[in-house]
Amino acid sequence: MSWLTELARPEIVALEAYSFAAWEPQLVRLHANELPWRAPGDETRAGLNRYPEPQPRALIERLAALYAVPAERLLVARGSDEAIDLLIRAFCRAGRDAVLVCPPTFGMYAVAARIQGAAVHAVPLRAQDDFALDEQAVLRSCSAEVKIVFLCSPNNPTGNLLDFASILRIARALDGRALLVVDEAYVEFAHVESLVRHISMHSNLCVLRTLSKAHGLAGARCGTLIADPEIIALLKKVIAPYAITQLTLEAVLRLLEPEQLAAVAARIAQIRAERERLAESVARLPGVRHVWSSAANFLLAQFADAGEALSRARAAQLLVRDVRMHPELPEALRVTIGSHAQNQRLLQAWS
């Protein structure tokens, strides 16, 4: 038994996974209590009257190629949200274990932990240093009950990249003690390499990727956890047996073809260019106190009166995100980079 197995909840390690209907599509299926006919209007390739393949092999292979990782290191989930939930359910015992987060950051880490009954320890990013990671404070706060440390890079809602070397030093320091989960939902918008290439050297390092952002597939709910094969095998016990629908599978496979990936690359370039243009323009607006540098597809800006800015955006039929609930972000709003026309409308509303 490795330290990863020892770190996990013992009842999950001992769990006998649900035995789903055997996947042998070349045979007539009379073993899964499905109807033999398609529903009227069903034009899918495989038929929605049939259960989809658990952890579809074709999708796993396509995503493994996209992220340049071995297929056995990859789990497909219903967005990164499900992967976050699975990790906490598998490694955190209710009332005994904890996760560590670095606010202001993505709220689902703490929500999923509290649903599981795990405690949440917080080590704030250094607001005075453009929300840099406080490496030493993170390590000091990793007490024995902390089973998972969540980091987001580029971070949401601040948009900044966390220091690459610091992340790897934390991974080394936590080896044998805790998982380090790095959420790279926005990494395609940054001029950096993914951390996935370091997983083979750090068995406790897990990376979250998603098709929701750069690939424009938020409605497909398709995310990926990349981790040590032992972690993947453990989470396969916990994930729903038919997590990825047939509709999602067929759509995503089609939209990950080479010509579609070329279009994704072009759109990422457009978003980056618009991000820089919008950041410069917003920074010059009256009532804007600060715009932070972003490596994501959004900007974080501080206003003299965020409430007024929200109202003016809404009057222009535009929604931006109010992030003032974070103590570190007084009068701050998060703005997703839209099309050139949408960004112009926002600038006019705030001028």
KOLPA-500913 format. One record per residue (C-alpha): residue in three letters; x negated, y negated, z negated. Coordinates in steps of 0.1 Angstrom, whole numbers, padded with zeros to 4 digits, always signed. Example, Ala and Ser with C-alpha at 12.3 -4.5 7.8 and 13.67 -1.06 7.14 Angstrom:
residues 2
ALA-0123+0045-0078 SER-0137+0011-0071 
***
This chain:
residues 351
MET+0000+0000+0000 SER-0015-0033+0011 TRP-0013-0066-0009 LEU+0014-0078+0015 THR+0036-0049+0006 GLU+0029-0055-0031 LEU+0038-0092-0027 ALA+0072-0084-0012 ARG+0103-0076-0033 PRO+0100-0039-0043 GLU+0136-0032-0035 ILE+0130-0044+0001 VAL+0099-0023+0004 ALA+0119+0007-0007 LEU+0149-0001+0014 GLU+0160+0023+0040 ALA+0169+0001+0070 TYR+0203+0004+0086 SER+0204+0031+0113 PHE+0218+0014+0144 ALA+0231+0033+0174 ALA+0203+0047+0194 TRP+0192+0025+0223 GLU+0190+0047+0254 PRO+0207+0026+0282 GLN+0201+0053+0308 LEU+0227+0075+0290 VAL+0265+0071+0288 ARG+0272+0055+0254 LEU+0298+0075+0235 HIS+0280+0071+0201 ALA+0287+0034+0191 ASN+0325+0031+0190 GLU+0324+0006+0219 LEU+0351+0003+0245 PRO+0342+0018+0279 TRP+0355-0012+0299 ARG+0343-0047+0302 ALA+0366-0076+0291 PRO+0382-0095+0320 GLY+0358-0122+0332 ASP+0327-0106+0317 GLU+0299-0112+0342 THR+0269-0103+0321 ARG+0244-0079+0334 ALA+0248-0053+0306 GLY+0284-0059+0297 LEU+0296-0075+0265 ASN+0316-0044+0256 ARG+0282-0029+0246 TYR+0261-0038+0216 PRO+0229-0056+0226 GLU+0195-0040+0221 PRO+0182-0046+0186 GLN+0150-0068+0189 PRO+0152-0067+0227 ARG+0120-0055+0242 ALA+0121-0076+0273 LEU+0126-0107+0253 ILE+0098-0098+0228 GLU+0074-0092+0257 ARG+0083-0125+0274 LEU+0078-0144+0242 ALA+0046-0126+0233 ALA+0033-0137+0267 LEU+0045-0173+0262 TYR+0028-0175+0228 ALA-0002-0154+0237 VAL+0002-0129+0209 PRO+0006-0091+0207 ALA+0042-0080+0208 GLU+0039-0062+0174 ARG+0032-0095+0157 LEU+0065-0110+0168 LEU+0101-0110+0154 VAL+0130-0127+0173 ALA+0156-0144+0152 ARG+0186-0167+0155 GLY+0165-0198+0154 SER+0137-0206+0129 ASP+0163-0210+0103 GLU+0170-0172+0102 ALA+0133-0164+0101 ILE+0129-0188+0071 ASP+0158-0171+0053 LEU+0145-0136+0060 LEU+0110-0144+0046 ILE+0125-0158+0014 ARG+0149-0128+0010 ALA+0121-0103+0016 PHE+0095-0119-0007 CYS+0113-0139-0034 ARG+0131-0123-0063 ALA+0161-0144-0076 GLY+0153-0161-0109 ARG+0116-0151-0109 ASP+0098-0162-0078 ALA+0093-0196-0061 VAL+0084-0213-0028 LEU+0063-0244-0024 VAL+0072-0273-0001 CYS+0056-0306+0008 PRO+0083-0333+0011 PRO+0094-0352+0029 THR+0099-0322+0052 PHE+0124-0299+0068 GLY+0152-0293+0043 MET+0160-0256+0052 TYR+0130-0243+0033 ALA+0144-0255+0000 VAL+0180-0247+0009 ALA+0172-0211+0018 ALA+0151-0207-0014 ARG+0180-0220-0036 ILE+0205-0197-0019 GLN+0182-0168-0028 GLY+0179-0180-0063 ALA+0142-0188-0060 ALA+0127-0219-0075 VAL+0113-0247-0054 HIS+0080-0264-0063 ALA+0073-0297-0045 VAL+0039-0313-0037 PRO+0047-0345-0018 LEU+0027-0355+0013 ARG+0005-0385+0006 ALA+0028-0414+0018 GLN+0000-0439+0014 ASP-0021-0419+0038 ASP+0004-0415+0066 PHE+0019-0384+0050 ALA-0013-0364+0049 LEU-0014-0330+0033 ASP-0026-0330-0003 GLU-0046-0298-0001 GLN-0060-0297-0036 ALA-0026-0305-0052 VAL-0010-0277-0031 LEU-0036-0252-0044 ARG-0033-0264-0080 SER+0005-0259-0078 CYS+0004-0224-0064 SER+0011-0206-0097 ALA+0017-0168-0098 GLU+0054-0171-0091 VAL+0048-0190-0058 LYS+0052-0163-0031 ILE+0055-0186+0000 VAL+0041-0220+0009 PHE+0059-0238+0037 LEU+0042-0264+0059 CYS+0056-0281+0089 SER+0032-0294+0116 PRO+0041-0317+0133 ASN+0061-0325+0102 ASN+0098-0333+0103 PRO+0109-0360+0096 THR+0075-0379+0096 GLY+0062-0366+0130 ASN+0026-0363+0119 LEU+0003-0333+0124 LEU-0011-0318+0092 ASP-0049-0314+0090 PHE-0058-0281+0108 ALA-0088-0274+0087 SER-0069-0280+0055 ILE-0042-0255+0066 LEU-0068-0228+0072 ARG-0085-0235+0039 ILE-0052-0231+0021 ALA-0046-0198+0040 ARG-0080-0185+0028 ALA-0074-0196-0008 LEU-0040-0179-0009 ASP-0052-0147+0007 GLY-0039-0118-0015 ARG-0016-0142-0035 ALA+0010-0158-0012 LEU+0022-0163+0023 LEU+0014-0195+0041 VAL+0042-0202+0067 VAL+0035-0230+0092 ASP+0065-0243+0111 GLU+0054-0253+0146 ALA+0088-0262+0160 TYR+0074-0294+0176 VAL+0039-0283+0185 GLU+0045-0284+0223 PHE+0048-0322+0220 ALA+0014-0325+0203 HIS-0020-0322+0220 VAL-0032-0294+0198 GLU-0034-0256+0200 SER-0011-0234+0180 LEU-0023-0217+0148 VAL-0012-0183+0161 ARG-0047-0174+0172 HIS-0058-0174+0135 ILE-0032-0149+0123 SER-0055-0120+0131 MET-0081-0134+0107 HIS-0055-0144+0080 SER-0030-0117+0072 ASN-0010-0141+0050 LEU-0006-0167+0077 CYS+0028-0168+0095 VAL+0038-0192+0123 LEU+0073-0202+0133 ARG+0080-0211+0169 THR+0113-0220+0185 LEU+0129-0225+0220 SER+0152-0252+0205 LYS+0130-0282+0210 ALA+0106-0283+0240 HIS+0125-0257+0259 GLY+0159-0274+0255 LEU+0176-0243+0242 ALA+0189-0254+0208 GLY+0223-0239+0216 ALA+0208-0205+0224 ARG+0196-0201+0188 CYS+0164-0182+0196 GLY+0134-0186+0173 THR+0103-0165+0167 LEU+0082-0155+0137 ILE+0046-0146+0145 ALA+0029-0127+0117 ASP+0010-0097+0106 PRO+0027-0065+0119 GLU+0033-0054+0083 ILE+0054-0085+0076 ILE+0073-0080+0109 ALA+0080-0044+0100 LEU+0093-0054+0066 LEU+0116-0082+0080 LYS+0131-0057+0105 LYS+0146-0040+0075 VAL+0164-0072+0066 ILE+0174-0088+0098 ALA+0209-0080+0112 PRO+0207-0051+0137 TYR+0221-0070+0166 ALA+0209-0105+0159 ILE+0203-0116+0195 THR+0235-0116+0215 GLN+0236-0103+0251 LEU+0246-0137+0264 THR+0215-0153+0247 LEU+0192-0125+0259 GLU+0202-0129+0295 ALA+0201-0166+0295 VAL+0168-0169+0277 LEU+0151-0144+0299 ARG+0162-0163+0330 LEU+0151-0196+0315 LEU+0116-0183+0307 GLU+0108-0175+0343 PRO+0076-0193+0356 GLU+0095-0219+0376 GLN+0115-0228+0345 LEU+0084-0231+0324 ALA+0069-0255+0349 ALA+0100-0277+0345 VAL+0096-0275+0307 ALA+0060-0287+0310 ALA+0071-0317+0331 ARG+0098-0326+0306 ILE+0074-0324+0277 ALA+0052-0349+0296 GLN+0082-0372+0301 ILE+0091-0371+0264 ARG+0055-0379+0254 ALA+0054-0409+0277 GLU+0088-0421+0264 ARG+0077-0415+0228 GLU+0047-0439+0233 ARG+0068-0465+0251 LEU+0096-0464+0225 ALA+0072-0465+0196 GLU+0055-0497+0209 SER+0089-0513+0217 VAL+0105-0504+0184 ALA+0075-0517+0165 ARG+0080-0552+0181 LEU+0117-0554+0171 PRO+0128-0579+0145 GLY+0136-0562+0112 VAL+0113-0532+0119 ARG+0086-0530+0092 HIS+0067-0499+0104 VAL+0067-0472+0130 TRP+0046-0441+0122 SER+0026-0423+0148 SER+0043-0392+0160 ALA+0032-0359+0176 ALA+0068-0347+0179 ASN+0098-0356+0200 PHE+0110-0382+0175 LEU+0099-0413+0158 LEU+0101-0424+0121 ALA+0106-0461+0116 GLN+0111-0482+0085 PHE+0135-0512+0086 ALA+0142-0542+0065 ASP+0178-0530+0065 ALA+0183-0494+0077 GLY+0221-0496+0071 GLU+0224-0525+0096 ALA+0203-0506+0121 LEU+0225-0475+0117 SER+0256-0496+0123 ARG+0242-0513+0154 ALA+0232-0480+0169 ARG+0266-0465+0162 ALA+0283-0496+0178 ALA+0263-0487+0209 GLN+0276-0451+0207 LEU+0243-0438+0195 LEU+0235-0416+0165 VAL+0201-0418+0148 ARG+0192-0399+0116 ASP+0193-0415+0082 VAL+0164-0401+0061 ARG+0167-0425+0032 MET+0176-0395+0009 HIS+0139-0388+0007 PRO+0124-0410-0021 GLU+0092-0414+0000 LEU+0112-0429+0029 PRO+0130-0461+0018 GLU+0149-0478+0046 ALA+0137-0452+0071 LEU+0154-0438+0102 ARG+0144-0409+0124 VAL+0150-0414+0162 THR+0150-0386+0187 ILE+0133-0395+0220 GLY+0161-0396+0245 SER+0162-0403+0282 HIS+0147-0436+0294 ALA+0183-0450+0298 GLN+0193-0438+0263 ASN+0161-0453+0248 GLN+0168-0486+0265 ARG+0203-0487+0251 LEU+0189-0482+0216 LEU+0164-0510+0221 GLN+0191-0533+0232 ALA+0213-0524+0202 TRP+0184-0533+0178 SER+0172-0564+0196 
***
